[in-house]
Amino acid sequence: VLHSDQGANFESTIMHEVCDVMGITKTRTTAYHPQCDGQVERQNRTLQDMLAAFCTKHGNDWDLGLNAVVFAYNTSRQESLQTSPFEIVFGRIPRFRIPTERSQYAIRVHSVA
């Protein structure tokens, strides 16, 4: 099921054809009634808050923090999902790059001799 608002990109002929070919049932919300998309609107609000926090520290160049904010959101546990969006999409826990110095420290401290 593909549930969307009534934006032109979701209501186009090609989108309807793609849904038909792929066997996707398409539903849509009431026009000009964002409350019908509660989960999406809540996610958007969370991302807005995260970007606002970024802008507080780094000025109004929100686009510079967008990748980091989206990554932080996607790798954070979501209460409604009981896991992170990353784990749902990729089926595994995300791997983070750790600076070499920190990795060496962790190996020294946690190694069993």
Secondary structure, 3 states (H helix, E strand, C coil): CEEECCCHHHHCHHHHHHHHHHCCCEEECCCCCHHHHHHHHHHHHHHHHHHHHHHHHHCCCHHHHHHHHHHHHHCCCECCCCECHHHHHHCCCCCCCCCHHHHHHHHHHHCCC
